[in-house]
Amino acid sequence: LPVTFSPACFDEHPTSVRFLSYGSPLLAEILSGLAAPEDESLPSAGLARCTASGDLDLRGWYRRPQPAAPPALIASFVSLVDHLKANAQAETSDSSLVAEAQACFALELAQAAERHADIVRRQRTAHYLTIRSKAQFLLLRAALVEIALGQSPGLFDGDVYPSDFNEQAVLGLRRHGFPWAPLLKLAHQPGLAPDPSNDFFLKIAGEKRESLVGRLNQLKGEARELVKTLSAASAAASRDS
């Protein structure tokens, strides 16, 4: 297979050349077939290699930039090659390098774990806010359907539907019990009120009562699912706060 590590080469031949980079299944397959370096041979080259697996799968290469200096992380493959070339004739082993490098790697690992945890927290918070926004959108639609029903009351309709475009039209959904009451508890915020110029309302305002009732039942089914999803997202976000 023709492959390249060069983005420029791949841009020139996107259909005939495969780009090997992190995330590429082919690169992952190649790397998984390589044996790990023999750790006992590394100190003689002025190198220490540290590894960690589990939630974070990390590797770290360290060198001592100068005698008696603390180990420094080798951040790129080019830097590793340059170090190997510069130390090709090294004759002495640095016996303390490995222990010091492991201490440095432990700190790097802790910082990476904290960054990873912060990313997870942000993702969970973003997911919760997205689901809550969907729930608020659904509450507003249900209120608009009820307002449309309230503007054309049925002869034998025992329910009293709202007719004003205010926050009470949304809060009034609570009278139906599940799933509207728990969804309101999870998603309502002050000021959530329907808009008479909403395109959805302008579309349904002239519909027959049977059609409006059908819409309300459909929204009720969606609300059932959202209660479960939003409750789980809220619990996950709360654990991280």
Beta strands, then each sheet from edge to edge (+ up, - down):
strand 1: 3-4
strand 2: 18-19
strand 3: 47-52
strand 4: 58-63
strand 5: 72-73
sheet 1: 1+ 2+
sheet 2: 3+ 4- 5+
end
